[in-house]
Amino acid sequence: MTLLILGLAVFIGTHSLRIVADDWRAKQIADIGENRWKGLFALIALAGFVVMAWGYGLARTGPDLWAEPLWVRHITALLTMPAFVLVVAAYVPRNHMKAAIGHPMLAGVKLWAFAHLIANTRPGDILLFGTFLVWATIAFVASRRRDRRNRTRYPPGELSRDVLAATVGLIAWAAFAFYGHERLIGVRPFG
């Protein structure tokens, strides 16, 4: 569990700088340049992700804290579909989801984490998905506050961009749910 906690601290910590130390972050970017900052950020976040994934793999052997009803897997599958769409919408400019939500990536992470939190019953699962749910909720609220403070306005959405985000998101969800999840995580969501 120690590696999982360490990996979460590094990964979530790097992704929380805008929440807890935005002025410091801006100064570092000004001092070393945006590209160097992004490179350093990516290396540290990747290291945290690797340690987190390794730690989670080790922590998945713990006891189940309760019996998971079979129907929960269906709810998880249904909730992760829009989560994938929301994450893709963060990268597709001029879509209605980004215009309405502002931060669809964080909304998608919240949905993904909640879906996995209700479907997994081991201490490592609760720590991983619970941490992501709490972080994404705090980050979403902080980002929306920053948007209001800065009077940020997102461009109006276009239907073609919504279709693109939904199509790519659903294809990514299906590919991961039916192929990638078992291969990478070792769990078949459907079977």
TIZA-462023 format. One line per 3 residues: for each residue y, x, z of N, C-alpha, C, CB. Coordinates in pm, whole numbers, padded with zeros to 5 digits. Atoms other than C-alpha are relative to their C-alpha. Glycine has a CB too. Layout:
N
Y/X/Z/Y/X/Z/Y/X/Z/Y/X/Z ~ ...
END
This chain:
191
-00119/00083/00000/00000/00000/00000/00126/00088/00000/00000/-00095/00122 ~ -00116/-00090/-00006/00229/00300/00056/00056/00030/-00138/-00039/00131/00070 ~ -00047/-00028/00135/00244/00386/-00314/00068/-00122/-00062/-00117/00046/-00088
-00062/00122/00051/00320/00025/-00403/00141/-00016/00058/-00088/-00124/00035 ~ -00131/00012/-00065/00606/00017/-00152/00096/00104/-00054/-00013/00015/00154 ~ -00085/-00107/00053/00741/00352/-00273/00044/-00032/-00144/-00074/00135/00004
-00033/00035/00138/00722/00245/-00639/00097/-00116/-00009/-00126/-00034/-00076 ~ -00092/00115/-00003/00890/-00088/-00564/00139/00044/00044/-00052/-00110/00095 ~ -00130/-00046/-00050/01166/00088/-00368/00077/00074/-00109/-00019/00091/00123
-00068/-00077/00106/01242/00325/-00657/00037/-00092/-00116/-00090/00116/-00049 ~ -00025/00085/00116/01210/00066/-00936/00106/-00105/00029/-00129/-00067/-00045 ~ -00097/00104/-00036/01395/-00216/-00761/00132/00064/00043/-00057/-00089/00115
-00122/-00069/-00042/01642/00031/-00610/00088/00038/-00117/-00036/00123/00079 ~ -00081/-00037/00117/01751/00164/-00948/00060/-00123/-00065/-00085/00077/-00102 ~ -00049/00121/00063/01786/-00190/-01077/00093/-00081/00090/-00117/-00086/-00042
-00090/00070/-00093/01994/-00291/-00774/00135/00069/00015/-00066/-00012/00135 ~ -00126/-00075/-00016/02276/-00039/-00814/00123/-00084/-00030/00000/00122/-00090 ~ -00117/00084/00030/02509/-00295/-00972/00028/-00098/00112/-00021/-00078/-00131
-00018/00094/-00111/02454/-00518/-00670/00059/00070/00122/-00135/-00066/00037 ~ -00037/-00064/-00126/02496/-00266/-00388/00098/00116/-00015/-00123/00049/00068 ~ -00085/-00118/00016/02692/00024/-00538/00061/00004/-00140/-00081/00129/00026
-00053/00009/00137/02869/-00089/-00854/00111/00102/-00025/00053/-00140/-00026 ~ -00107/-00099/00017/03174/00135/-00798/-00058/00141/-00014/00099/-00006/00120 ~ 00065/-00131/00008/02952/00440/-00737/-00066/00017/-00136/-00104/00017/00113
00066/-00004/00131/02752/00356/-01049/00102/00026/-00111/-00075/-00133/-00027 ~ -00104/-00018/00102/03070/00328/-01258/00056/00142/00002/00113/-00102/00021 ~ -00049/-00138/-00012/03191/00665/-01125/-00100/00098/-00060/00028/00035/00147
00103/-00090/00056/02860/00832/-01215/00000/-00006/-00152/-00140/-00036/00055 ~ -00003/00016/00146/02876/00690/-01566/00122/00072/-00057/00002/-00150/-00040 ~ -00121/-00067/00046/03234/00816/-01602/-00015/00153/00009/00120/-00046/00082
00015/-00145/-00021/03139/01162/-01467/-00099/00065/-00096/-00044/00026/00143 ~ 00104/-00067/00082/02820/01230/-01666/-00013/-00059/-00140/-00133/-00008/00071 ~ 00009/00065/00130/02860/00994/-01961/-00107/-00108/-00001/-00030/00102/-00108
00091/00115/00002/02687/00671/-02048/-00140/00035/-00047/00057/-00108/-00090 ~ 00133/-00033/00051/02400/00823/-02248/-00081/00080/00102/00012/00080/-00129 ~ 00073/-00074/-00103/02309/01073/-01976/-00040/-00092/00115/00085/00117/00054
00030/00096/-00107/02331/00797/-01717/-00121/-00085/-00037/00123/-00090/00029 ~ 00112/00084/00044/02100/00574/-01919/-00130/00078/-00003/00028/-00058/-00138 ~ 00120/-00083/00002/01855/00861/-01968/-00054/00026/00139/00029/00131/-00070
00041/-00026/-00139/01849/00950/-01599/-00052/-00127/00065/00118/00055/00081 ~ 00042/00130/-00054/01826/00582/-01502/-00140/-00034/-00051/00101/-00110/-00040 ~ 00130/00034/00059/01535/00530/-01743/-00112/00085/00058/00005/00017/-00153
00103/-00089/-00056/01344/00833/-01611/-00037/-00039/00142/00048/00146/-00003 ~ 00026/00037/-00139/01382/00730/-01248/-00069/-00136/00006/00131/-00002/00082 ~ 00062/00133/00001/01299/00365/-01321/-00144/00008/-00050/00080/-00097/-00088
00137/-00016/00052/00994/00470/-01527/-00091/00062/00105/00001/00086/-00128 ~ 00080/-00061/-00106/00872/00695/-01245/-00033/-00104/00107/00076/00120/00063 ~ 00025/00106/-00097/00913/00405/-01003/-00101/-00101/-00050/00129/-00070/00035
00094/00096/00058/00728/00172/-01239/-00142/00055/00001/00041/-00035/-00144 ~ 00133/-00062/00002/00436/00415/-01276/-00061/00002/00140/00007/00144/-00057 ~ 00049/-00004/-00138/00405/00464/-00900/-00030/-00142/00049/00103/00069/00093
00021/00140/-00039/00441/00087/-00846/-00129/-00054/-00060/00119/-00087/-00043 ~ 00122/00048/00066/00167/00009/-01101/-00124/00065/00060/00007/00028/-00152 ~ 00112/-00071/-00061/-00062/00273/-00955/-00027/-00056/00140/00030/00152/00007
00014/00054/-00135/00002/00148/-00602/-00052/-00142/00000/00132/00005/00071 ~ 00049/00138/00009/-00054/-00211/-00707/-00148/-00001/-00033/00078/-00080/-00106 ~ 00142/-00010/00033/-00387/-00115/-00864/-00084/00031/00123/-00023/00106/-00106
00072/-00034/-00123/-00494/00038/-00533/00006/-00113/00102/00058/00128/00061 ~ -00018/00107/-00099/-00360/-00254/-00327/-00072/-00129/-00036/00147/-00028/00017 ~ 00065/00126/00043/-00544/-00520/-00530/-00139/-00018/00059/-00010/-00003/-00150
00134/00011/-00057/-00864/-00456/-00334/00000/-00069/00136/-00062/00136/00014 ~ -00008/00064/-00131/-00740/-00629/-00018/-00065/-00137/00002/00144/-00012/00042 ~ 00064/00132/-00015/-00878/-00956/00117/00092/-00112/-00051/-00038/-00025/00147
-00077/00120/00034/-00771/-01296/-00014/00046/-00065/00130/-00085/-00100/-00087 ~ -00055/00061/-00121/-00543/-01460/00241/-00024/-00151/00003/00148/00028/00010 ~ 00034/00141/00008/-00628/-01812/00120/-00076/-00022/-00131/00127/-00091/00008
00074/00033/00121/-00843/-01981/-00144/00095/-00060/-00102/-00117/-00098/00030 ~ -00089/00046/00107/-00659/-02031/-00471/-00065/-00118/-00072/00032/00116/-00100 ~ 00055/00112/00077/-00714/-02376/-00626/00000/00034/-00150/00082/-00130/00027
00014/-00032/00142/-00825/-02358/-00989/00121/-00046/-00081/-00126/-00065/-00055 ~ -00112/00053/00077/-00534/-02571/-01114/00124/00088/00005/00035/-00137/00049 ~ -00116/-00088/-00011/-00284/-02306/-00999/00009/00093/-00121/-00007/00082/00130
-00001/-00086/00119/-00388/-02086/-01293/00068/-00071/-00119/-00144/00041/-00039 ~ -00063/00076/00110/-00277/-02362/-01532/00152/-00005/00019/-00059/-00144/-00006 ~ -00144/00001/-00028/00063/-02387/-01362/00059/00136/-00030/00027/-00041/00147
-00047/-00136/00026/00098/-02010/-01378/00015/00023/-00150/-00096/00103/00061 ~ -00007/-00017/00146/00022/-02012/-01751/00118/-00076/-00057/-00131/-00049/-00066 ~ -00113/00079/00049/00275/-02290/-01809/00135/00062/00037/-00009/-00143/00055
-00126/-00058/-00043/00547/-02115/-01609/00030/00133/-00068/-00001/00019/00150 ~ -00025/-00129/00064/00498/-01777/-01774/00043/-00016/-00145/-00124/00088/00008 ~ -00046/00023/00138/00555/-01927/-02121/00154/00003/-00008/-00053/-00136/-00052
-00146/-00008/00008/00925/-02002/-02063/00056/00131/00056/00061/-00117/00074 ~ -00046/-00130/-00052/00953/-01677/-01864/00008/00102/-00114/-00094/00051/00111 ~ -00001/-00089/00115/00861/-01482/-02178/00116/-00034/-00095/-00134/-00007/-00076
-00109/00043/00089/01106/-01688/-02385/00135/00043/00057/-00003/-00155/-00020 ~ -00126/-00038/-00063/01386/-01623/-02136/00025/00151/-00009/00001/-00043/00146 ~ -00015/-00146/00010/01321/-01247/-02135/00040/00037/-00143/-00131/00073/00041
-00037/-00028/00139/01334/-01242/-02516/00143/-00046/-00027/-00098/-00069/-00097 ~ -00135/00054/00023/01650/-01457/-02510/00108/00096/00049/00015/-00134/00071 ~ -00098/-00098/-00048/01823/-01178/-02317/00038/00099/-00110/-00056/00076/00120
-00022/-00098/00106/01795/-00963/-02631/00039/-00061/-00135/-00123/00083/-00018 ~ -00039/00068/00124/01873/-01224/-02898/00142/-00051/00018/-00099/-00118/-00036 ~ -00138/00043/-00018/02249/-01259/-02934/00023/-00144/-00048/00094/00094/-00074
-00048/00132/00042/02420/-01597/-02964/-00107/-00110/00007/00053/00008/-00140 ~ 00093/00112/-00018/02146/-01824/-02829/00050/-00086/00116/-00146/00051/00026 ~ -00048/00095/-00101/02201/-02131/-02611/-00045/00038/00141/-00050/-00140/-00034
00049/-00038/-00133/01990/-01992/-02325/00093/00102/00064/-00143/00056/-00008 ~ -00092/-00101/-00053/02215/-01688/-02285/00137/-00061/00026/00013/00119/-00098 ~ -00129/00065/-00019/02526/-01902/-02328/00001/-00085/00128/00034/-00088/-00121
00005/00089/-00116/02411/-02144/-02055/-00033/00074/00130/-00103/-00108/-00024 ~ 00050/-00066/-00121/02235/-01910/-01812/00077/00129/00029/-00149/00030/-00014 ~ -00071/-00126/-00016/02423/-01586/-01870/-00093/00118/00015/00090/-00007/00118
00093/-00110/-00028/02133/-01373/-01751/-00144/-00051/-00010/00027/00060/00141 ~ 00135/00055/00016/01810/-01509/-01899/-00111/00097/00040/-00020/-00042/-00142 ~ 00101/-00097/-00043/01622/-01185/-01823/-00032/-00021/00148/00049/00145/-00024
00022/00019/-00143/01670/-01236/-01450/-00064/-00135/00028/00132/00012/00076 ~ 00063/00131/-00017/01583/-01605/-01479/-00148/00007/-00038/00072/-00107/-00086 ~ 00138/-00017/00042/01266/-01508/-01667/-00082/00077/00102/-00006/00070/-00133
00071/-00077/-00103/01171/-01250/-01403/-00027/-00087/00122/00082/00126/00041 ~ 00021/00092/-00114/01222/-01512/-01128/-00118/-00094/-00028/00128/-00083/00028 ~ 00107/00094/00036/00995/-01756/-01310/-00135/00070/-00003/00029/-00065/-00136
00124/-00080/00007/00731/-01488/-01382/-00049/00033/00141/00024/00131/-00080 ~ 00039/-00040/-00135/00733/-01368/-01020/-00050/-00120/00080/00118/00067/00072 ~ 00043/00121/-00071/00712/-01721/-00878/-00137/-00046/-00047/00102/-00113/-00018
00129/00043/00056/00427/-01811/-01113/-00114/00087/00051/00005/00005/-00154 ~ 00105/-00091/-00046/00231/-01503/-01009/-00016/-00004/00152/00029/00141/-00045 ~ 00007/00008/-00145/00314/-01544/-00642/-00088/-00117/00044/00139/-00014/00060
00083/00115/-00040/00150/-01888/-00628/-00145/00015/-00045/00058/-00129/-00058 ~ 00136/-00013/00053/-00157/-01768/-00820/-00077/00118/00057/00006/00014/-00148 ~ 00065/-00119/-00054/-00236/-01449/-00630/00003/-00004/00151/00066/00129/-00053
00017/00027/-00142/-00358/-01438/-00275/-00024/00124/00087/-00114/-00094/00019 ~ 00023/-00121/-00078/-00387/-01075/-00165/00133/00058/00049/-00077/00106/-00084 ~ -00125/-00055/-00054/-00133/-00884/00045/00081/00081/-00104/-00031/00089/00119
-00069/-00077/00102/-00048/-00645/-00242/00067/-00090/-00102/-00096/00093/-00070 ~ -00058/00097/00093/00011/-00942/-00473/00127/-00062/00058/-00102/-00111/-00034 ~ -00113/00065/-00065/00242/-01108/-00225/00118/00096/00010/-00040/-00052/00141
-00105/-00101/-00008/00435/-00785/-00174/00065/00022/-00136/-00056/00132/00054 ~ -00054/-00027/00132/00474/-00716/-00547/00080/-00117/-00055/-00112/00035/-00096 ~ -00066/00115/00063/00556/-01064/-00674/00110/-00059/00089/-00103/-00107/-00032
-00104/00047/-00092/00749/-01165/-00362/00124/00087/-00007/-00053/-00002/00142 ~ -00114/-00091/00012/00968/-00856/-00390/00076/-00027/-00129/-00047/00147/00004 ~ -00067/00028/00127/01039/-00926/-00757/00073/-00134/00004/-00101/00001/-00115
-00066/00130/-00009/01119/-01290/-00680/00129/00008/00081/-00095/-00104/00063 ~ -00119/-00015/-00083/01362/-01202/-00402/00106/00081/-00074/-00035/00066/00136 ~ -00096/-00084/00072/01524/-00923/-00606/00064/-00074/-00116/-00068/00127/-00050
-00054/00069/00117/01562/-01133/-00921/00095/-00113/00041/-00113/-00056/-00087 ~ -00088/00106/-00050/01715/-01418/-00721/00133/00058/00045/-00068/-00077/00116 ~ -00124/-00064/-00046/01968/-01189/-00552/00078/00057/-00118/-00032/00113/00101
-00066/-00059/00117/02043/-01007/-00879/00064/-00108/-00088/-00101/00083/-00083 ~ -00053/00109/00080/02092/-01338/-01062/00129/-00055/00062/-00105/-00113/-00014 ~ -00119/00052/-00069/02335/-01470/-00801/00115/00100/-00009/-00033/-00032/00149
-00104/-00103/00006/02525/-01138/-00793/00057/00011/-00142/-00055/00136/00045 ~ -00046/-00010/00139/02543/-01127/-01174/00088/-00119/-00038/-00120/00008/-00096 ~ -00082/00119/00029/02674/-01484/-01199/00135/00008/00072/-00075/-00129/00043
-00127/-00019/-00072/02936/-01405/-00932/00089/00099/-00073/-00027/00050/00144 ~ -00076/-00102/00075/03042/-01094/-01125/00057/-00062/-00127/-00089/00122/-00033 ~ -00048/00068/00120/03067/-01306/-01441/00121/-00088/00031/-00111/-00086/-00062
-00112/00087/-00037/03293/-01557/-01264/00123/00083/00036/-00038/-00091/00118 ~ -00111/-00086/-00041/03506/-01282/-01111/00067/00065/-00122/-00050/00109/00097 ~ -00053/-00066/00120/03546/-01109/-01450/00034/-00099/-00111/-00100/00102/-00051
-00022/00106/00098/03581/-01442/-01632/-00079/00026/-00130/00150/-00013/-00032 ~ 00087/-00028/00114/03292/-01345/-01859/-00039/-00131/-00069/-00126/00077/00044 ~ 00040/00115/00082/03225/-01592/-02139/-00100/00050/-00103/00124/-00069/-00069
00102/-00036/00099/02911/-01573/-02349/00023/-00080/-00127/-00143/-00025/00056 ~ -00024/00070/00126/02932/-01664/-02718/-00085/-00127/-00007/-00032/00092/-00121 ~ 00078/00123/00013/02819/-02016/-02807/-00132/00027/-00072/00081/-00108/-00074
00132/-00019/00059/02456/-02050/-02905/-00012/-00063/-00138/-00104/-00057/00091 ~ 00033/00053/00133/02315/-02114/-03249/-00148/-00038/00000/00031/00104/-00112 ~ 00137/00050/00002/01998/-02313/-03311/-00096/00103/-00059/-00008/-00129/-00079
00090/-00098/00062/01852/-02044/-03540/-00035/00112/00098/00065/00060/-00126 ~ 00026/-00105/-00101/01886/-01791/-03255/-00091/-00051/00111/00132/00050/00060 ~ 00092/00060/-00098/01715/-02031/-03013/-00142/00001/-00054/00044/-00145/00034
00132/00002/00064/01427/-02070/-03258/-00060/00140/-00002/00009/-00058/-00143 ~ 00047/-00138/00003/01402/-01693/-03295/-00048/00044/00139/00111/00094/-00050 ~ 00037/-00039/-00137/01397/-01634/-02917/-00127/-00072/00044/00115/-00031/00098
00117/00077/-00040/01144/-01913/-02861/-00125/00046/-00075/00023/-00150/-00024 ~ 00116/-00042/00080/00916/-01801/-03145/-00051/00136/00045/00037/00005/-00149 ~ 00042/-00134/-00043/00913/-01434/-03045/-00055/-00005/00143/00118/00100/-00009
00047/00012/-00137/00876/-01526/-02677/-00138/-00062/00010/00096/-00080/00080 ~ 00131/00066/-00004/00582/-01760/-02739/-00109/00087/-00062/00006/-00135/-00072 ~ 00099/-00092/00060/00407/-01509/-02967/-00032/00112/00099/00054/00059/-00134
00023/-00107/-00099/00455/-01235/-02705/-00082/-00053/00117/00135/00057/00051 ~ 00077/00060/-00110/00328/-01471/-02432/-00146/-00015/-00040/00059/-00136/00039 ~ 00138/00021/00043/00017/-01563/-02633/-00074/00132/-00016/-00003/-00077/-00133
00065/-00131/00018/-00058/-01201/-02726/-00034/00061/00136/00091/00096/-00080 ~ 00026/-00059/-00131/-00025/-01091/-02366/-00102/-00082/00079/00130/00012/00080 ~ 00090/00086/-00078/-00203/-01391/-02212/-00143/00008/-00049/00048/-00144/-00005
00136/00003/00054/-00501/-01383/-02446/-00060/00137/-00027/-00001/-00079/-00126 ~ 00053/-00132/00030/-00531/-01009/-02504/00050/00106/00098/00037/00039/-00141 ~ -00057/-00111/-00075/-00295/-00778/-02317/-00023/-00005/00149/00143/00006/-00026
00013/00012/-00145/-00327/-00914/-01963/-00134/00057/00048/00013/-00146/00043 ~ 00131/-00052/-00040/-00699/-00844/-01939/-00009/00150/-00024/-00112/-00072/-00076 ~ 00009/-00142/00036/-00667/-00509/-02112/00082/00089/00094/00047/00020/-00144
-00089/-00081/-00084/-00375/-00384/-01900/-00015/-00025/00150/00141/-00025/-00040 ~ 00003/00037/-00142/-00419/-00572/-01571/-00142/-00017/00051/00078/-00129/00022 ~ 00139/00017/-00041/-00793/-00635/-01570/-00035/-00142/00040/-00030/00091/00113
00023/00140/-00036/-00762/-01011/-01522/00018/-00085/-00126/00099/-00047/00113 ~ -00010/00095/00113/-00831/-01280/-01784/00065/-00127/00051/-00140/-00029/-00063 ~ -00064/00122/-00046/-00580/-01560/-01730/-00075/-00127/-00042/00141/-00005/-00051
00070/00118/00051/-00795/-01798/-01935/-00149/00030/-00010/00055/-00043/-00139 ~ 00144/-00018/00008/-01155/-01751/-01840/-00058/00067/00119/-00035/00076/-00118
END
